[in-house]
């Protein structure tokens, strides 16, 4: 299929520390053999690169851009302002893992809400869709849903994905019923 031969999805993030979260989108796309191109593009530290990336994405024929950012989270909105390609924003909970003492790791005072609001509250006429905080996997699934409008076999794969989710919940429910809540929980969360 065309989606497995050339990248139709661009995954960008504002910092290398965002890669731990953004890999969730890549894992979903990889699972379904949807080719993607991944880059670090900072809205604040590399604004000229951001504009170049938008041109690159259009030239490459990307259908979707998944953009993850934390804090002020300007990357999704800024990339959307430079292209007509739909953008899925992934708000990222910011944490300071670059501190020399890992025990001094601090989380954002806003718990990722700052990023979520920065992405969802775009001005009228400049939309960016957003998934939940740190939910890059959902961005990958949403991208797949968008591509499924063009590639019918992806629709079948999505239906199978939903069926697998259903079966998994029913199986766990049966285990819970059989084992009882206490034993089930002990086994599940060892």
C-alpha positions, 0 to 999 in steps of 0.5 A, spaced: 500 500 500 502 507 498 502 508 506 507 503 507 512 505 501 512 513 503 511 517 509 504 520 509 505 522 516 510 527 519 511 526 527 514 532 530 516 534 537 519 541 540 525 537 544 528 530 544 525 529 551 518 529 548 520 523 544 519 518 550 511 520 549 511 521 542 514 514 541 507 512 542 504 515 536 510 512 532 508 505 535 501 505 533 503 507 526 509 502 525 504 496 528 500 498 522 505 499 517 504 506 516 510 510 514 512 516 518 518 521 518 520 524 525 523 530 527 525 535 532 522 542 530 522 547 536 517 553 535 521 557 539 529 555 538 528 554 531 522 558 528 526 558 521 526 551 521 519 550 523 517 554 516 522 550 512 519 543 515 512 546 513 514 546 506 518 540 506 511 536 509 507 539 503 513 537 498 513 530 501 505 529 500 504 528 508 497 527 509 497 529 517 502 532 522 502 530 529 506 535 533 507 534 540 509 540 545 509 541 552 509 548 556 506 553 552 506 548 546 506 553 540 509 547 536 502 544 533 499 551 532 505 554 529 506 549 524 498 549 522 499 556 521 504 555 515 501 549 512 494 546 510 496 539 512 491 537 518 495 537 525 494 533 531 497 536 537 499 532 543 500 536 549 506 533 553 506 534 561 513 537 562 518 535 567 525 537 568 529 530 567 535 534 565 537 536 572 543 533 574 540 530 580 534 526 578 531 526 584 530 533 583 526 532 577 520 537 577 513 537 574 510 542 571 506 546 576 500 546 571 500 538 570 500 539 562 493 543 562 498 549 560 499 545 553 492 542 552 489 549 553 495 552 548 493 547 543 486 547 543 484 554 544 487 556 537 484 563 534 478 562 530 480 560 523 486 556 525 484 549 528 488 544 531 485 538 533 488 535 540 488 528 544 489 528 551 495 530 555 501 525 553 496 521 549 501 520 543 498 513 541 491 516 540 494 521 535 497 515 531 490 512 531 486 518 529 491 519 524 490 512 522 482 513 522 484 519 517 488 515 512 482 510 512 478 515 508 483 514 503 485 507 504 480 502 505 484 496 508 486 501 514 478 501 515 478 493 516 485 494 520 481 499 525 475 495 525 479 489 527 483 493 532 476 495 535 474 488 536 481 486 539 479 491 544 472 489 545 475 481 546 480 484 551 475 487 556 471 481 556 476 476 557 479 481 563 472 481 566 471 474 565 477 473 569 475 478 574 469 475 575 472 468 576 478 470 581 474 476 585 476 483 585 482 482 591 485 476 587 485 479 580 488 486 582 494 482 586 495 478 579 494 484 575 498 489 578 504 485 581 
